[in-house]
Amino acid sequence: MIEVDERQYKTPLFDALVSLAQSRKVSFHTPGHKSGKGIATRFVKFVGPKIFSIDLTTLDEVDSLQKPIGVIKEAQELAAMAYGADASFFLINGTTAGNHSMVISVCDPGDKIIVARNAHKSVLTGLIFTGATPVFINPKVDKTLKLTMNVTFDDVKEVIDENPDAKAIYLTSPNYYGITADLERIIPYAHKRGIITLIDEAHGPHLKFHPELPTSALEAGADLCVQSTHKIIGGMTQSSMLHARKERVNINTLRNILKMVQSTSPSYILMASLDLARMQMATEGNKLLSRALELARKARKRINRIKGLSCFGIEILEESEMGGLDETKLTITVKELGLSGYQVSQMLNHRFDIQVEMADPFHILVIVSIGDRQEHLDRLVKALRTIASENQGKESGPLARFKLPIFKSRISLTPREAFFRKYRNIKIEESAGEISSEIVTVYPPGIPILIPGETITPEIRDYLIEISGFGATIDGLPVDDNSMISVLK
């Protein structure tokens, strides 16, 4: 039996919102819909009237996110207590705002920052804001699965040793597939060399609350980490949290930067969901996550019995140099069916009314969360069995020749310098040797293929052409048919 701190049952912000809504005060302030009375009837009929009564603005009773002194301050302090931080901050612009804030708060123009190449595009945006110079580390690639894993301790150590003047290191852990870096070795080594550790833990807001999940960033000693509460646990979309330790980070500076990058008209509905999501994890997270893990493990076994499909588990960690695996992520390899992950994703959506988190050329990714039930996994397995039976023995065609790119970054200018230079649009076929002016990503997961200031190699050019042919959504190209790319003049 896990002992729960009684204070974690409190939900101060949510309670204040409900109390104010029930007081029925006359409103002569924003928002203009006045507790729903001005909302379109169709909207009210669909979602019900109560949600609008807590869609409020900064008022004495419900505090201010820009300068919390009341119930928001108390709610954030409870979050810090639950996660083991010196300070925690509610984010209503998503983890993107947290990534921006972490980079800006520790890097000055010209500072060097070590960045894992599987970083989200918002990290690169933070570099554009600051003018910092990235030094990239490539994550390990599993050539059999054709899957990008995470960075290794040895690779991180090598880059740190080669760049002793680096101000900070920025890692993504876990990655989209639930694979964590070995933070328990990496973070102490970075600290030993005087380097601040920043962790994009968007997919790990639940790790702290179950012993069978990988070690969380804060437990491993991270200085700053940001989590997408909405992605995995009970926050509403766009709600995240930023956690800080004060030993190496100026928390007042961080607080001031958050005021700059976040809206001055924050959604109290999103913040209330953060208050409740924290309470839920702190008081019953172990029970809820145990059920999610059980569902995922059973589904993994059933999927692995389907001919032509495979779904790796913790065995992938053997000799991988990774930190751990979040088993609630089901990465299903479909390449033996002669289909791309994009094709299988479309089949599941249009034929079986099942929507997965993401697809890549060889896999689909399914997130099993505290909101899933056994019947949902049964439906998924049944659909996959049907798809597999219909596609046995198919030729893999272009997939067999397709390779993940090995990034050999040639940074000619800092991201900030390149982003603000004049550019021209050219055909992708003609782009090798040119310098990218944009962040180019496949979305999801939003990991940059190119960043501003990076020279386009023939390998990256070919990768963009091929992955576009598979049906990937590419962000950062100037025309809808993915035929052109923006490069520096």
SEFI-326432 format. One record per residue (C-alpha): chain; x, z, y. Coordinates in Angstrom, 3 decimals, decimal comma. Example, Ala and Ser with C-alpha at 12.3 -4.5 7.8 and 13.67 -1.06 7.14 Angstrom:
<recs>
REC A 12,300 7,800 -4,500
REC A 13,670 7,140 -1,060
</recs>
This chain:
<recs>
REC A 0,000 0,000 0,000
REC A 1,494 -1,090 3,316
REC A 1,097 1,514 6,062
REC A -0,487 0,160 9,249
REC A 0,232 1,529 12,701
REC A -3,197 2,583 13,979
REC A -2,410 1,135 17,417
REC A -2,411 -2,357 15,910
REC A -6,183 -2,206 15,396
REC A -6,606 -2,312 19,168
REC A -7,560 -5,565 20,912
REC A -7,444 -4,616 24,588
REC A -7,805 -8,070 26,124
REC A -10,627 -9,196 23,854
REC A -12,491 -5,921 24,385
REC A -12,178 -6,247 28,167
REC A -13,527 -9,805 28,067
REC A -16,540 -8,775 25,979
REC A -17,229 -5,785 28,214
REC A -17,136 -7,915 31,353
REC A -19,374 -10,572 29,784
REC A -21,927 -7,947 28,799
REC A -21,965 -6,412 32,289
REC A -23,765 -9,526 33,589
REC A -22,088 -9,394 37,005
REC A -22,975 -12,141 39,477
REC A -20,133 -14,677 39,610
REC A -19,059 -16,393 42,823
REC A -15,662 -17,332 41,428
REC A -14,224 -20,014 39,156
REC A -14,811 -21,491 36,623
REC A -17,601 -23,532 38,097
REC A -19,831 -23,457 35,021
REC A -20,595 -19,734 35,763
REC A -20,610 -18,290 32,241
REC A -22,061 -21,476 30,769
REC A -25,024 -21,938 33,065
REC A -23,478 -25,144 34,394
REC A -22,273 -26,525 31,059
REC A -23,823 -29,691 29,633
REC A -26,714 -28,776 27,323
REC A -25,317 -30,704 24,351
REC A -22,105 -28,671 24,518
REC A -23,967 -25,354 24,635
REC A -26,230 -26,352 21,742
REC A -23,235 -27,189 19,561
REC A -20,937 -24,219 20,227
REC A -23,436 -21,590 21,376
REC A -23,574 -19,802 24,735
REC A -21,332 -16,761 24,166
REC A -18,006 -18,585 24,250
REC A -18,578 -19,550 27,891
REC A -19,185 -15,953 28,929
REC A -15,529 -15,127 28,220
REC A -14,148 -18,290 29,813
REC A -13,044 -16,415 32,910
REC A -10,467 -16,442 35,672
REC A -8,035 -13,771 36,873
REC A -10,159 -10,710 37,649
REC A -9,408 -6,997 37,954
REC A -11,126 -6,215 34,658
REC A -9,220 -8,809 32,588
REC A -5,779 -8,812 34,280
REC A -3,497 -11,716 35,269
REC A -1,098 -13,612 32,994
REC A 1,174 -14,380 35,968
REC A 1,673 -10,654 36,664
REC A 0,081 -8,564 33,906
REC A -0,444 -4,900 34,738
REC A -3,534 -4,097 32,649
REC A -5,065 -5,334 29,398
REC A -2,852 -8,453 29,079
REC A 0,226 -6,256 29,529
REC A -1,062 -3,907 26,820
REC A -1,901 -6,809 24,473
REC A 1,580 -8,293 24,890
REC A 3,187 -4,891 24,261
REC A 1,210 -4,586 21,010
REC A 2,481 -8,044 20,003
REC A 6,076 -6,998 20,708
REC A 5,554 -3,887 18,596
REC A 4,064 -5,897 15,719
REC A 6,815 -8,528 15,690
REC A 9,786 -6,274 16,494
REC A 10,612 -7,683 19,939
REC A 11,648 -5,981 23,157
REC A 9,104 -8,139 24,981
REC A 6,476 -10,667 23,906
REC A 4,662 -13,202 26,051
REC A 1,378 -15,040 25,549
REC A 1,674 -18,822 25,886
REC A -1,342 -20,958 26,737
REC A 0,634 -24,216 27,069
REC A 1,644 -24,083 23,410
REC A 5,094 -23,640 21,908
REC A 6,200 -26,507 24,160
REC A 6,120 -24,095 27,122
REC A 8,101 -21,586 25,085
REC A 10,776 -24,133 24,209
REC A 11,083 -25,133 27,848
REC A 11,343 -21,505 28,945
REC A 13,959 -20,531 26,380
REC A 16,305 -23,360 27,348
REC A 15,829 -22,943 31,090
REC A 16,299 -19,169 30,943
REC A 19,736 -19,290 29,286
REC A 21,262 -22,629 30,378
REC A 22,546 -23,671 33,780
REC A 23,268 -27,300 34,739
REC A 26,342 -28,490 32,861
REC A 26,222 -25,727 30,225
REC A 26,837 -26,766 26,658
REC A 24,144 -25,935 24,080
REC A 24,372 -26,539 20,331
REC A 21,130 -28,090 19,072
REC A 19,991 -28,876 15,536
REC A 19,101 -32,571 15,381
REC A 15,677 -31,746 13,901
REC A 14,640 -30,056 17,165
REC A 11,207 -30,783 18,603
REC A 11,022 -33,158 21,572
REC A 10,090 -30,258 23,863
REC A 13,594 -28,839 23,387
REC A 15,006 -32,105 24,719
REC A 12,578 -31,914 27,630
REC A 14,021 -28,486 28,387
REC A 17,478 -30,059 28,505
REC A 16,199 -32,662 30,966
REC A 14,870 -29,854 33,168
REC A 18,160 -27,921 33,121
REC A 20,838 -30,599 32,985
REC A 22,504 -28,888 30,027
REC A 24,610 -30,938 27,610
REC A 23,614 -30,927 23,916
REC A 26,013 -30,847 20,991
REC A 24,075 -31,857 17,897
REC A 24,240 -30,586 14,318
REC A 22,719 -32,783 11,628
REC A 20,502 -31,054 9,061
REC A 21,244 -31,546 5,387
REC A 19,395 -34,408 3,636
REC A 18,157 -34,244 0,050
REC A 18,914 -37,769 -1,159
REC A 16,724 -37,473 -4,259
REC A 13,637 -36,324 -2,392
REC A 14,579 -38,389 0,687
REC A 13,778 -35,324 2,731
REC A 15,465 -33,725 5,725
REC A 16,163 -30,078 4,877
REC A 17,706 -27,792 7,517
REC A 21,134 -27,042 8,938
REC A 23,641 -25,129 6,778
REC A 25,741 -22,143 7,738
REC A 28,983 -24,049 7,128
REC A 27,928 -26,926 9,398
REC A 26,807 -24,525 12,118
REC A 30,039 -22,536 11,852
REC A 32,099 -25,711 12,178
REC A 30,295 -26,829 15,324
REC A 30,488 -23,357 16,869
REC A 34,218 -23,203 16,159
REC A 34,700 -26,636 17,734
REC A 32,681 -25,642 20,815
REC A 33,666 -22,074 21,719
REC A 32,407 -22,659 25,260
REC A 28,822 -23,253 24,112
REC A 26,332 -21,014 25,913
REC A 23,625 -21,024 23,243
REC A 22,515 -22,463 19,925
REC A 19,027 -23,809 19,288
REC A 17,705 -24,065 15,723
REC A 14,355 -24,992 14,198
REC A 13,466 -22,612 11,383
REC A 11,328 -23,101 9,401
REC A 11,170 -26,866 9,685
REC A 7,941 -28,782 9,246
REC A 8,300 -28,618 5,448
REC A 8,684 -24,825 5,444
REC A 12,450 -24,808 4,806
REC A 14,365 -22,188 6,770
REC A 17,995 -22,133 7,838
REC A 20,179 -19,263 6,662
REC A 19,569 -17,284 9,839
REC A 20,836 -14,034 8,332
REC A 24,329 -15,561 8,287
REC A 24,096 -17,968 11,229
REC A 22,811 -15,571 13,897
REC A 25,451 -12,826 13,384
REC A 28,211 -15,451 13,457
REC A 26,861 -16,961 16,681
REC A 26,664 -13,502 18,251
REC A 30,209 -12,752 17,151
REC A 31,315 -15,829 19,103
REC A 29,295 -14,799 22,170
REC A 26,551 -17,401 21,709
REC A 22,861 -16,733 22,456
REC A 20,512 -17,685 19,610
REC A 17,235 -19,506 20,301
REC A 14,881 -20,254 17,413
REC A 11,930 -22,618 17,395
REC A 9,828 -20,739 14,851
REC A 6,660 -22,706 15,563
REC A 5,780 -22,765 11,865
REC A 6,675 -19,130 11,221
REC A 4,277 -16,754 13,041
REC A 3,294 -15,295 9,660
REC A 6,719 -14,756 8,089
REC A 7,075 -11,164 9,317
REC A 3,928 -10,073 7,518
REC A 4,634 -10,794 3,848
REC A 7,680 -9,811 1,747
REC A 7,554 -13,022 -0,314
REC A 7,990 -15,243 2,745
REC A 11,399 -16,058 4,262
REC A 13,051 -13,709 6,745
REC A 11,696 -14,224 10,254
REC A 13,916 -15,083 13,203
REC A 13,543 -11,689 14,884
REC A 14,282 -9,873 11,632
REC A 17,479 -11,961 11,404
REC A 18,472 -10,909 14,935
REC A 17,421 -13,862 17,128
REC A 17,602 -13,352 20,886
REC A 14,591 -15,567 21,642
REC A 12,044 -17,197 19,372
REC A 8,790 -19,013 19,938
REC A 5,910 -19,231 17,454
REC A 2,803 -21,402 17,264
REC A 0,175 -18,780 16,511
REC A -2,376 -21,586 16,346
REC A -0,528 -23,616 13,703
REC A -0,513 -21,172 10,805
REC A -2,537 -18,056 11,634
REC A -5,596 -17,177 13,723
REC A -4,810 -18,426 17,218
REC A -6,774 -21,205 18,828
REC A -5,091 -24,558 19,418
REC A -2,541 -24,405 22,251
REC A -1,951 -20,644 21,889
REC A 1,556 -19,435 21,020
REC A 3,862 -16,455 21,562
REC A 7,401 -16,091 22,851
REC A 9,397 -13,065 21,649
REC A 12,564 -11,770 23,318
REC A 15,358 -9,282 22,777
REC A 17,018 -7,951 25,906
REC A 20,633 -7,443 24,764
REC A 21,776 -10,995 25,620
REC A 18,785 -12,347 27,575
REC A 17,593 -11,434 31,057
REC A 13,911 -10,793 30,413
REC A 13,038 -10,775 34,133
REC A 14,518 -14,264 34,464
REC A 12,510 -15,371 31,430
REC A 9,351 -13,875 32,900
REC A 9,868 -15,747 36,181
REC A 10,456 -19,050 34,370
REC A 7,261 -18,596 32,376
REC A 5,399 -18,347 35,679
REC A 6,797 -21,778 36,569
REC A 6,041 -23,626 33,319
REC A 2,643 -22,124 32,513
REC A -0,696 -22,810 34,155
REC A -1,802 -20,459 36,927
REC A -5,321 -20,885 35,525
REC A -4,786 -19,679 31,944
REC A -7,512 -19,794 29,332
REC A -8,731 -16,290 28,549
REC A -10,288 -17,636 25,368
REC A -6,840 -18,705 24,140
REC A -5,301 -15,386 25,143
REC A -8,092 -13,468 23,404
REC A -7,370 -15,413 20,229
REC A -3,719 -14,322 20,466
REC A -4,777 -10,693 20,851
REC A -6,994 -10,941 17,770
REC A -4,521 -12,969 15,702
REC A -1,856 -10,313 16,239
REC A -4,300 -7,571 15,224
REC A -5,304 -9,525 12,117
REC A -1,723 -10,096 10,956
REC A -0,569 -6,543 11,729
REC A -3,480 -4,890 9,938
REC A -4,337 -7,222 7,041
REC A -1,699 -9,946 7,073
REC A -0,239 -8,952 3,723
REC A -3,594 -9,273 1,960
REC A -4,557 -12,546 3,652
REC A -1,145 -14,143 3,082
REC A -1,076 -13,024 -0,553
REC A -4,247 -15,025 -1,102
REC A -2,828 -18,070 0,701
REC A 0,363 -17,895 -1,374
REC A -1,635 -17,643 -4,586
REC A -3,727 -20,688 -3,668
REC A -0,630 -22,702 -2,762
REC A 1,271 -21,757 -5,914
REC A -1,628 -22,655 -8,197
REC A -2,132 -25,977 -6,409
REC A 1,597 -26,756 -6,630
REC A 1,531 -26,299 -10,426
REC A -1,533 -28,535 -10,777
REC A -0,072 -31,263 -8,557
REC A 3,156 -31,257 -10,559
REC A 1,135 -32,064 -13,669
REC A -0,153 -35,296 -12,092
REC A 1,907 -38,273 -13,201
REC A 3,660 -39,953 -10,286
REC A 3,443 -36,934 -7,966
REC A 5,707 -33,962 -7,416
REC A 5,643 -30,925 -5,160
REC A 8,841 -28,916 -4,874
REC A 8,944 -25,127 -4,859
REC A 11,609 -22,462 -4,500
REC A 13,803 -24,275 -7,035
REC A 14,813 -26,557 -4,153
REC A 16,820 -23,644 -2,763
REC A 19,295 -23,674 -5,650
REC A 22,674 -24,767 -4,292
REC A 20,950 -26,037 -1,137
REC A 22,511 -23,551 1,323
REC A 19,082 -23,055 2,873
REC A 17,651 -19,685 3,851
REC A 14,278 -19,829 2,152
REC A 11,009 -21,704 1,616
REC A 7,560 -20,927 2,920
REC A 5,543 -21,658 -0,205
REC A 2,302 -22,103 1,735
REC A 3,622 -25,554 2,687
REC A 2,958 -28,187 0,009
REC A 5,253 -31,187 0,427
REC A 3,902 -33,763 -2,020
REC A 6,239 -36,626 -2,950
REC A 4,277 -39,850 -3,546
REC A 6,997 -42,520 -3,725
REC A 6,673 -42,964 -7,514
REC A 3,191 -44,406 -6,925
REC A 4,621 -47,301 -4,929
REC A 2,750 -45,968 -1,900
REC A 4,044 -44,535 1,334
REC A 2,987 -41,108 2,521
REC A 1,142 -42,832 5,360
REC A -0,930 -44,832 2,876
REC A -1,823 -41,781 0,791
REC A -2,751 -39,868 3,939
REC A -5,119 -42,673 4,966
REC A -6,676 -42,800 1,472
REC A -7,294 -39,068 1,481
REC A -8,862 -39,257 4,920
REC A -11,075 -42,312 4,594
REC A -12,051 -42,122 0,918
REC A -12,099 -38,393 0,231
REC A -12,640 -36,813 3,686
REC A -9,416 -34,828 3,375
REC A -7,024 -34,629 6,302
REC A -3,412 -33,586 5,755
REC A -1,016 -32,164 8,333
REC A 1,375 -35,106 8,383
REC A 2,921 -37,932 6,398
REC A 6,307 -39,595 6,256
REC A 7,458 -42,631 4,253
REC A 7,759 -40,645 1,004
REC A 5,589 -37,522 1,348
REC A 2,423 -35,943 2,601
REC A 2,403 -32,381 3,889
REC A -0,435 -29,934 3,240
REC A -0,583 -26,558 4,989
REC A -2,349 -23,813 3,048
REC A -3,338 -21,015 5,417
REC A -5,406 -17,840 5,545
REC A -8,415 -20,057 6,305
REC A -8,329 -22,049 3,045
REC A -10,420 -21,417 -0,054
REC A -10,070 -22,380 -3,715
REC A -12,657 -25,146 -3,459
REC A -10,569 -26,833 -0,755
REC A -7,530 -26,992 -3,029
REC A -9,688 -28,144 -5,960
REC A -10,941 -31,033 -3,865
REC A -7,405 -31,988 -2,834
REC A -6,074 -31,947 -6,400
REC A -9,017 -34,001 -7,671
REC A -8,471 -36,630 -4,960
REC A -4,738 -36,815 -5,649
REC A -5,418 -37,223 -9,358
REC A -7,714 -40,174 -8,605
REC A -5,213 -41,848 -6,277
REC A -2,390 -41,375 -8,784
REC A -4,412 -42,811 -11,671
REC A -5,205 -45,927 -9,643
REC A -1,599 -46,577 -8,670
REC A 0,428 -46,045 -11,839
REC A 3,240 -48,525 -12,403
REC A 3,107 -50,119 -8,949
REC A 6,254 -51,601 -7,499
REC A 7,683 -49,552 -4,651
REC A 8,691 -52,638 -2,663
REC A 10,244 -51,902 0,739
REC A 10,097 -48,143 0,080
REC A 12,814 -48,411 -2,554
REC A 15,239 -49,791 0,030
REC A 14,233 -47,501 2,866
REC A 16,795 -44,861 3,885
REC A 16,604 -41,882 6,182
REC A 18,950 -42,366 9,119
REC A 22,178 -40,405 9,379
REC A 22,461 -39,539 13,040
REC A 25,870 -40,190 14,541
REC A 25,034 -39,296 18,098
REC A 26,987 -40,981 20,863
REC A 25,920 -39,241 24,065
REC A 26,987 -41,301 27,058
REC A 25,073 -39,263 29,656
REC A 23,283 -35,927 29,666
REC A 19,545 -36,224 28,918
REC A 18,786 -35,343 32,549
REC A 21,151 -37,958 33,986
REC A 19,780 -40,691 31,722
REC A 16,116 -39,812 32,174
REC A 16,259 -40,273 35,955
REC A 18,271 -43,513 35,891
REC A 16,633 -46,916 36,291
REC A 15,628 -48,593 33,039
REC A 14,423 -51,871 31,592
REC A 12,315 -52,715 28,533
REC A 13,809 -54,930 25,829
REC A 12,921 -55,924 22,279
REC A 13,934 -53,346 19,689
REC A 15,729 -56,077 17,716
REC A 18,089 -56,503 20,668
REC A 18,668 -52,805 21,402
REC A 21,796 -51,941 19,359
REC A 24,556 -50,832 21,696
REC A 22,161 -50,058 24,570
REC A 21,536 -46,540 25,928
REC A 18,075 -45,033 25,465
REC A 16,260 -43,851 28,585
REC A 13,425 -42,072 26,751
REC A 12,769 -39,501 24,036
REC A 11,608 -41,555 21,034
REC A 9,919 -39,649 18,212
REC A 7,763 -40,172 15,162
REC A 4,760 -37,930 15,716
REC A 4,079 -35,680 13,963
REC A 6,488 -33,888 13,625
REC A 7,852 -34,871 17,062
REC A 11,533 -34,792 16,083
REC A 13,551 -37,124 18,342
REC A 14,998 -40,282 16,824
REC A 16,573 -41,078 20,182
REC A 17,164 -39,022 23,307
REC A 17,883 -40,153 26,866
REC A 21,579 -40,910 27,205
REC A 22,122 -41,696 23,523
REC A 23,550 -45,028 22,379
REC A 21,245 -46,917 20,014
REC A 23,081 -47,690 16,768
REC A 22,193 -50,600 14,458
REC A 21,044 -48,001 11,920
REC A 18,585 -46,390 14,343
REC A 17,361 -49,818 15,479
REC A 16,637 -50,801 11,864
REC A 14,995 -47,432 11,160
REC A 12,568 -47,859 14,061
REC A 11,613 -51,354 12,892
REC A 11,094 -50,259 9,291
REC A 9,175 -47,066 9,953
REC A 6,895 -48,902 12,360
REC A 6,120 -51,304 9,522
REC A 5,039 -48,376 7,339
REC A 2,421 -47,376 9,901
REC A 4,133 -44,426 11,585
REC A 3,007 -43,303 15,034
REC A 6,004 -43,676 17,332
REC A 5,943 -41,933 20,698
REC A 8,230 -42,962 23,545
REC A 8,070 -46,751 23,159
REC A 6,610 -48,597 26,157
REC A 4,103 -50,900 24,423
REC A 1,432 -50,239 21,796
REC A 2,791 -52,593 19,128
REC A 6,158 -50,745 18,981
REC A 8,045 -53,973 19,716
REC A 9,873 -52,847 22,870
REC A 12,154 -49,973 23,844
REC A 13,284 -48,576 27,210
REC A 17,024 -48,648 27,866
REC A 19,194 -47,938 30,896
REC A 19,896 -50,751 33,330
</recs>
